[in-house]
Amino acid sequence: MNVPASVGGRERLRLFCALLLPADIVEELSRWQAEAFGEAAGVRVVGRAQLHITLAFLGHRPAGELEAVGAELRAAALAAEPAILMVKGYRETRSVGMLVLEDEGGRAASMAVDLHERLERLGVYEREQRAWLPHLTVIRFRERPRLQPPLPELGSFVTSEAAVYMSVLRPTGAQYEVLQSVALEGS
């Protein structure tokens, strides 16, 4: 497991687990965001370092739980096959615009469910009532702009790495740091 960031001096961490995107997909998404949303008023484009597919949002957790969360993510990743995803639509909620993804063979969803169960047993996560939806948040806003951008032409892409992230809230928006990452191994 890769451990690139430090959490020294923090008692509580705002944590989530996510699938990382391949570098070429991040690059293409960044270009698409500039074209699709560059002129949109009241819209904040999600930066390339913030693009990911959330598996489980844990919220503020004691820093001492990080290793156990990482171990459960590692265990779920060891059992998960790389996910094959494709953009199937754009959707807006109260505060974000997202690309909804098709999950070929349900591999990402299977990993998400496995991870949710592991984190629930650990006592650090409570599953949402609605089913997990594979998606990428691409913009944020205060007032729904009701946009209908053309979809990016990414084709199918494979996610083969997952990570535990720390989210730090700043006036300019949340900044994410990968604390631990692991390859999806499949069994």
Secondary structure, 3 states (H helix, E strand, C coil): CECCCCCCCCCEEEEEEEECCCHHHHHHHHHHHHHHHCCCCCEEECCHHHCCEEEEEEEEEEHHHHHHHHHHHHHHHHHCCCEEEEEEEEEECCCEEEEEEEEECCHHHHHHHHHHHHHHHHCCCCCCCCCCCCEEEEEEECCCCCCCCCCCCCCCEEECEEEEEEEEEECCEEEEEEEEEEECCCC
